[in-house]
Amino acid sequence: MPSWNDGAAKQSIIRFVDDVTGEDAPTFVPPADRIAVFDNDGTLWSEKPVYFQFLFAIERVRALVLQHPQWQSQPLFKAAIDGDFDALGIAGAKGLTTLTMATHSGMTTDAFDRIVEDWITTAQHPRFHRPFTDLAFKPMLELLRYLRDNGFTTYIASAGGIEFLRVWADRIYGVPPQYVIGSSSITQFQMRDGEPVLVREDRIEFIDDEAGKPVGIYKFIGRRPIFAFGNSDGDLQMLQWTAAGGGPRFLGLLHHTDGEREWAYDRNTTVGRLDKALDEARARAWTLVDMKQDWKTIFAFGPK
Amino acid sequence: MPSWNDGAAKQSIIRFVDDVTGEDAPTFVPPADRIAVFDNDGTLWSEKPVYFQFLFAIERVRALVLQHPQWQSQPLFKAAIDGDFDALGIAGAKGLTTLTMATHSGMTTDAFDRIVEDWITTAQHPRFHRPFTDLAFKPMLELLRYLRDNGFTTYIASAGGIEFLRVWADRIYGVPPQYVIGSSSITQFQMRDGEPVLVREDRIEFIDDEAGKPVGIYKFIGRRPIFAFGNSDGDLQMLQWTAAGGGPRFLGLLHHTDGEREWAYDRNTTVGRLDKALDEARARAWTLVDMKQDWKTIFAFGPK
């Protein structure tokens, strides 16, 4: 993991992996149980000025607002049209799912995938002027690979949309669709012109955030992870539930402390608030990764 | 696949696997896309006199009815208490989920797993007087292994309960929990005595049957399978949706034709009706496996 400075955080990761892979160790865990779950926004890539999927939703709302004039009088949609990031941040995963499904209901899952693919390959981040996928954290990509090289299966458990992530998570993170867990709207099987298709509805199915994260993880994996990594209060229950299993456990939290190379925030922010989870991490000696201290490099495109 | 007679069915399987694994063939499919989905009841193990999970539910309803006297006046519960298999068969996957969640709501997922584990290792099939897991079809176990040996990932997509199956599917079928898809009730994250647990509620979350099967498969896997195998009309939409993808496809249906060694039924039965799907399989030249003709051995415990 060359992008990590040698410090307590890196050491705690390596020690944990050594503990569970050493075949003669009492802490050995067989590969089938080496399940690692990662939050996405703010953990694997940046989340400022607002979850990147909100910027996707903003573009879609603006593109479709002429066909939906009633959106102008709905606060959530108005916030998207106006680019009001504070209001969107407060709306959180549920607001994001609502916007995504409103702008993409009635279409097939295949059609939605194409819209996401088009956006993710062309849209640019407002500060860095690069594709959003360039804002994946290099140290975390190295960590994902390090874990997989040691027999782990790496999952993503995101409050963002499951179908949004699945389009590109394999390419960027090496996490194929079946290992992506996220928030979702309901889909229905239909016959259209004699073709069986899956159609997106405008009803929320599941919000994979806060207490929803352990529920989603259990539903998709059917096992309790031994390794969980997040960065905000939305990840607290995932970390608690992972910690409560028997045997060796790794609990990690990324602390955004680098306002120069990325962003610095914790308790006072609407997007990615880290407050209760920060207290609990300190009280229980979970691994706190200090972005500024622990990471040599943040993005693969190098220091600004 | 030593339990298969050399015939059209076995040949069509082998030809398909050769087609998608031959690296120079235009029909080559990379391993990541070699997704195979199997129905469970009637496809991987028997389903008579009624889905085996109904026998589990019957035992649970009878064990708990004194605490729930109102069940005596509810038709579905009454059918379970009376062992009315026709009525239970008609109630189908939804009835099964209702019984399972009514008898196991309020308990943690861990507690439910222990009850299933206890039942599956001790209960016996009424005709064969053996553990239910002995009624897994030997030719299908060989097929699962053959596919995995050829780089496939084998999934189960069952109308039965996801948590019920996950307890033993790995041991019997070699299909670990994360590759089991099924019907489910809602679970909630709770703190009990300071311990984070997942608790089963008495609300249906998802019925993985008929039009629900492609929905469940897409939700869990995020890809369209290239291989699907079922045995009843409940599998029709799964087969149709799998067939509609581009590139080589294998669609299989098991036809229960052996009343002596197993059971013989198709259009006229409440449990495992094969009617529309039989017509469509013949019209579209899907692979129909004739249990009596195609299988040398049905169960590992040998000819009756």
HADDOCK unambig.tbl for C-alpha pairs under 7 A between the chains (distance, minus, plus):
assign (segid A and resid 177 and name CA) (segid B and resid 221 and name CA) 6.23 0.50 0.50
assign (segid A and resid 177 and name CA) (segid B and resid 222 and name CA) 5.20 0.50 0.50
assign (segid A and resid 178 and name CA) (segid B and resid 220 and name CA) 6.00 0.50 0.50
assign (segid A and resid 178 and name CA) (segid B and resid 221 and name CA) 4.25 0.50 0.50
assign (segid A and resid 178 and name CA) (segid B and resid 222 and name CA) 5.80 0.50 0.50
assign (segid A and resid 187 and name CA) (segid B and resid 215 and name CA) 6.56 0.50 0.50
assign (segid A and resid 188 and name CA) (segid B and resid 215 and name CA) 6.48 0.50 0.50
assign (segid A and resid 189 and name CA) (segid B and resid 211 and name CA) 5.64 0.50 0.50
assign (segid A and resid 189 and name CA) (segid B and resid 214 and name CA) 6.96 0.50 0.50
assign (segid A and resid 189 and name CA) (segid B and resid 215 and name CA) 6.43 0.50 0.50
assign (segid A and resid 196 and name CA) (segid B and resid 240 and name CA) 6.64 0.50 0.50
assign (segid A and resid 196 and name CA) (segid B and resid 241 and name CA) 5.51 0.50 0.50
assign (segid A and resid 196 and name CA) (segid B and resid 244 and name CA) 6.79 0.50 0.50
assign (segid A and resid 211 and name CA) (segid B and resid 189 and name CA) 5.65 0.50 0.50
assign (segid A and resid 214 and name CA) (segid B and resid 189 and name CA) 6.95 0.50 0.50
assign (segid A and resid 215 and name CA) (segid B and resid 187 and name CA) 6.58 0.50 0.50
assign (segid A and resid 215 and name CA) (segid B and resid 188 and name CA) 6.48 0.50 0.50
assign (segid A and resid 215 and name CA) (segid B and resid 189 and name CA) 6.42 0.50 0.50
assign (segid A and resid 220 and name CA) (segid B and resid 178 and name CA) 5.97 0.50 0.50
assign (segid A and resid 220 and name CA) (segid B and resid 220 and name CA) 6.69 0.50 0.50
assign (segid A and resid 221 and name CA) (segid B and resid 177 and name CA) 6.22 0.50 0.50
assign (segid A and resid 221 and name CA) (segid B and resid 178 and name CA) 4.25 0.50 0.50
assign (segid A and resid 222 and name CA) (segid B and resid 177 and name CA) 5.19 0.50 0.50
assign (segid A and resid 222 and name CA) (segid B and resid 178 and name CA) 5.79 0.50 0.50
assign (segid A and resid 240 and name CA) (segid B and resid 196 and name CA) 6.63 0.50 0.50
assign (segid A and resid 241 and name CA) (segid B and resid 196 and name CA) 5.50 0.50 0.50
assign (segid A and resid 244 and name CA) (segid B and resid 196 and name CA) 6.80 0.50 0.50
